[in-house]
């Protein structure tokens, strides 16, 4: 009986389609993030790392500080 189940399983084996060659790190996310109106939210409990809720851009809090030289 067990041999019969193995034979049936062999014939009913699902045919897997070939996976497409997709590299998420190779996509041009920089162009998308330049057009986005960023809404940053903290990723971790310390709040030092922020991510955009719309495009997923990840930045440090230090990088977002205002660098206006005319401000006193």
N, C-alpha and C positions, 0 to 999 in steps of 0.2 A: 504494500500500500504506500509505503514511504517513497519507493522508487517511482511509482505512478505520480505522486505529488510533485516530485522533482522534475519529471518530464513535462507535466502540465505547466509548472512554473517557468520552465525553460521556453516553452512556446508562447506563453502569455507575457513574457518579459516586455516591459514598456520600452519602446524605442525612444531614446533620448536624442533630441535635436542637437546639432552642433551649437555650442555657445558662440555668440558673436564676439569678435575681438574688440572689447571695450576697455579702455584704460581711463578710469575717472580722473586720474592725476594728470593726464595729458590734455584734458579739455581746457578751453580758454575761459576760465572762470574770472580772470582779471577784467576782461571786457564787460562781463555781466555785473561785476561788483562796482565798476566805475559808474554805471548808469543807475545803480540802486540808491534809494533814499534810505540809508542805514538806520535801523533801530537796534541798538546794541543791548544785549541782555547778558548777565553773568552766566558763565558756564559752570563754574565751581563755587564752593561755599565761601572762598576768600574774596571773590569778586575781582581778582586781578586779571583774569582772562575773560574777554568778552567776545560774543559771537553775534552776528547780524541775524535777526529772526527771519529776514526775507531771502537773503542770498547765501548765508552761511559763512561770511568772511570772519575769520578769527584774528583778533588783535589783542595786544596787551593794553591795560589801562594807561600805562605810561605813554604809549604812542598816541593816545587821543588827547593828551593835555593840550590846552591852548598855547600856541607858540607865538602870540602876538607881541612884537617887540615894542609897539607903541603903548601898550597897556602898562600902567604903573603898579 
